[in-house]
Amino acid sequence: MKHNPLRKVFSEARTAAPYLVRDRGPGIEPQYLPKRSSVLRSLNLKTSFLPNLFDKNGRLISAPIGMPPAETIALDAVVIKASRVAQAGAHVLIRDDPLSPIAVGERGDIVLANVPATFSTIEPAVFNNVADDADVTTTAILPIHRATLNWEAAQTVAVRFEVPHSSQKQYEEGLFADELLIALALGLGRAADRLLLAAISATTPPEFSLASAAAQGLKAAELRAIVGTGGHGSYFGADGLLVVNPFDVNGWKPSGIPAELSADTSETFVGAWDRAAIAISSDAQLLADRIGKNGALALTAWASMEVLLPDSAKFWKVNA
């Protein structure tokens, strides 16, 4: 079984010294400088693994105490499985450090350059009829939409837990760290949902209509809905599947757009979700502190994310 890095972080935090020793020279007592009893480590989402507490359909299951399963799953896969916008079709991009070494000058000195990345959506070019000897009309809008990833403008998301020693003792060794690491991965998926849904809301999307979706050149099968806590326009069809349908036909609503629930918005959005993306830094940061003298631990985790929404015209709001 691949090692869960959070286990090592907790283990090091439990024994972290609350001071730094400063050597002041031969024959002189060293100076003890107080500091936090903490450990800071990076958690790479691409190369870190955790015990596979998911079944073959991606659903979270529990493991018997003391019997963690032998299978493992990459942490970035857990983040993507947890994201509702990813399940609707949005791209969740786990991005590495954008700094790349580049050789410059005659001696080939190495400098680190911030290499920009982009997320582009490409729509069909619209051809029009042209009469003989007539000029071709210039298309006003290019069929390519692009958003640039800029980590300097990325949003930081963070969470902090305080874990009493009594709670740690309730678990078999390592199982608590395994389950908490899963919670962090699931939380990153929800944070990605919250940021992307908030970005769509900030564009003040218009009310959804079939005419507007058709005007954007979308196929019906491309449309998916995310239903927030307001529940607008949503209901379960006769087949038991959640759908969104804002159209009332004489008091009867036919089957609608496939939908999923989300606790990370109050609104309902319909869109072609593959036209949106959110980038997540491949390295999350973990800070574990030993607090007090009774063995309690505090864990702070944070990561950077940036929404990439090059074409907001592919999204609508449902108010009904």
N, C-alpha and C positions, 0 to 999 in steps of 0.2 A: 504494500500500500504506500502510495506517495505521501510525503510528510505534509501535514497541515502547518503552514508557517505561523499561524496564530498560537499554536501550542508552545512554540519556542519563545514567542513574544511574551506570553504570560509567565513562562518559566523564568525568563531573564528578569522580568519586572519584579517577581517575588523575591529575588535575591539581589536586586540592584542596590548598591551602596548609596546612602543619603548624603554623601560628601565626596569631594575630590581631594586627593592627597597632593600637596605641593611640596616638593623637595627644596629645602632652603640651604642645602650645602652640608658638607661633612661636619659632624658634631653638633648640628642644630636640629632641634625637634622639628619634624615636618609640620606644615600648616594644613589644617583640615577645613576645607571650604564647603559649607553646606550647599546642597543642590537637591533638585527633585529626584526621587527614587523612580526613575522612568526609563523606558526603552523606546526608541524611535526606529521603526523599520519600514521599508517599502514592501508593498505587496503587489507583485506583478500579476495582473489578471490573466495573462496569456500562459504563463508558465507555472502558476500555482494551481494545485488540485485540492479537492476535498473528497471525503468518502461519498460515494454515490447514494445519497438518501432520496434520489428521485427514481420513479419507476420508468418503464420504457416510453410512457406517454408524457413524461416531463412533470408528473405530479409529485409533490412532496409527500414522502412517507416517513414513518418513524422507524428507528432502528432499535432492536432490543438492547437493554442496558448491558454494557460489557461485550456486545457482539456487533461492532461496526462492520458493515459489509466491506468486502475486499475491493470491489470495483471503485474506480475514481472517475471524476469528471472535471474538466477544465473550468476554472472559475468564470472566464468570459462567457462560456456557454450557458452557465447558470444565470448570469445577468441578462442575456438575451432571452432566455426562456421566461424570465420573470416579467419582461416588459410587455404590456398590453399593446402599445403602439407598434412594437416589433411584430407581434402576432397579427396585427392588422396590415402589416406590409412595410412599415417604416424601417429604415436601415439604422441599426445600432452599430457604430464603428468603434472598435477598441483600437485606439491610435497610440503608436509608440512616440517617444520623444522626437519632436520635429527638428532638433539640432543635429546636423550632419557634418562630418569632417570634410573639408574641402582644401585641396592643395593650392597654394597661391605663391606667386613670385618665382624667381629663377631657381631658388633652392628647394622649392616645394614645401614651404612652411605650411603647417596645418592650422586652420582656423575653423571655428564652429559657426555655421550659418543656419539661420532659421529658415528651413525650406517650407514654403507655403503649400498647403494642400487644398484642393477644391472638391466640392460635390456638385455635379452637373446633372441636369435632367434635359433630355433631348426629345423634342416633339417633332412630328412629321412636318416637313416643309410644305406649304400650301401652293400648289400650282394652279394658275388661272389660264383660261382661254385667251389667246392672243390672235387678233386679226392680222392678216397679211399686211406687211409694211407698217404695222403699229408698234409703238414703243412698249416695252415691258414695264409695268408698274412696279415700283420699288416696294417691297414688303416692309411695313412699318416696324414690325416686331420680329426680332430674330427668334428662331425656334429652339434656341439654347438658353437655358437659365442656369446660373452658376452662383454658388455661395462659397466664400473662402473661409477656411478654417484658420482662426487666429487664436492661439492658446493664450496670448496676453490678455485677450478679452473674455476668456472662458469664465464660467460661473463655478465657484467652489461650493460643493455640497458636503455636509459634515454631520456626524452623529456622535453622541457621547453616552456611554453607559457607566454606571457604578455598580459593581458586583460585590456584595458582601461575601465574606469568607464562608458563611453558612450556606449560601447558594452554591458556591463552588463545591462544597462537600457533598451536595446532593447528587452529584454526577460521578460516573466512573471517570478515571483519569483520561483526559483528552476528549471525551465525548462532549463536554460543555464547549470546548474550543471549536469542535467540529460543527456543532449546531449554531453557535454564534457566527461562525464564518459563513454559513449558509444564509443566516439572517442578514448579514452585511451584503452578500451578493444579491439577494432578493431586494434589499433596500436600494441598491444602486439601480436596479431595473425600474423600481417605482420612481426614483428621483429623475431618471431619464424621461419617464412618462410625464411627470409633473412639469418639467421644463419645456418639453416639446408642446404639450397641450397649452401651457401658458403663452408660448410664443405664437401659436395659432390664434388664441383668443386676442392677443395684442394687435393682430392685424384687422380686428373687427370684421370677421368674415360675414358675407351676406347670408340671408335666409336660403336654405337649400331648395332647389327646384330641379326637376328633370331637365327642363330646358337649359338651365345654366350648366349642368353637367354635360349635356350633349354639345353645347357651344364650346366647351373646353376640349372636345374631341375624345372624351373618355368612353370606355366600354362599361356597360352596366356591371360586369364582373369585377371591375377594378374598384368599385365603391365599397367601402366598409365604414362602419360607424363606431364611435366610442361614446358610451353613455355615462355621463357623470352622475353626481349625487342628486341632481335635480330630476333625473329620469325622463327628460323631455323627449316626447315622440317615440318612446320605446314600449314594447310589450312582447309577450311570448306568443308565437304563432301556434297554430294547431299541431305542428310537428314538435313543439316543445323548445324550439330554438329562439333565442332573443333576436329581435329585429327592430329596426327603426323605420317608421313610415309616418311622415307628417301629413299624408293625404287622407282625408276622410271622404269616402264615397257613400253619401246618403246614410251616414251613421255606421258604415261598415268599412273596416280597414283590411285590404288584402295583404298578402305577404309583403314583407319589406326588405330593407337592406340589412345584411348580416351585421350583428353588433356584438360588442363586448362591454362589460361594466368596468368602471374605473373610479377609485376613491380619490383620485388626484385632480379632479376638476368638478365643478358643479354643472357644467354645460354639456351639451350633446353636439358632437361634430361628425360630419360626413365628409369623406374625402378619398382621394387616391393617395394612400399613405406611402407608396413607394416613391413619391415625389418629395419626401422629407427624410431627414436623417438627424441623428444626434451622435456626436463624437464623445467618447469617454477616454480619459487618459489611461494608458495601460498600467500605470503605476499608481495605486492608491497608497495612502500613508496611514500607518498605524502607530499610535502613541499610547503605551500602557504605563500607568502610574500606580505605584503602591501608595495608598492613602491611609493615614492613621497608622496605628500599631497593631491592629487586629487582623491583618491579612487581606483587607478589602482592596480591590483593584478597580481602577477606572480605565476605560478604553475609549479613545477618541479615534475616529476614522474619517478621512476626507479624501475627496477626489475632484478632478476638474472635468467639466462637461461643457460642450457648446452645441447649440441648436443650429442646424443647417437647413434653411427653408428658402430655397431659391425661387419657388413659384407658389406663393400663397393663394393664387387664384384657383387652385385645385382643392380648396377646402371651403366648407360651408358650415353654418350653424343651424340647428333645429330648435325652434322655440316652442312648438306646439306640444 
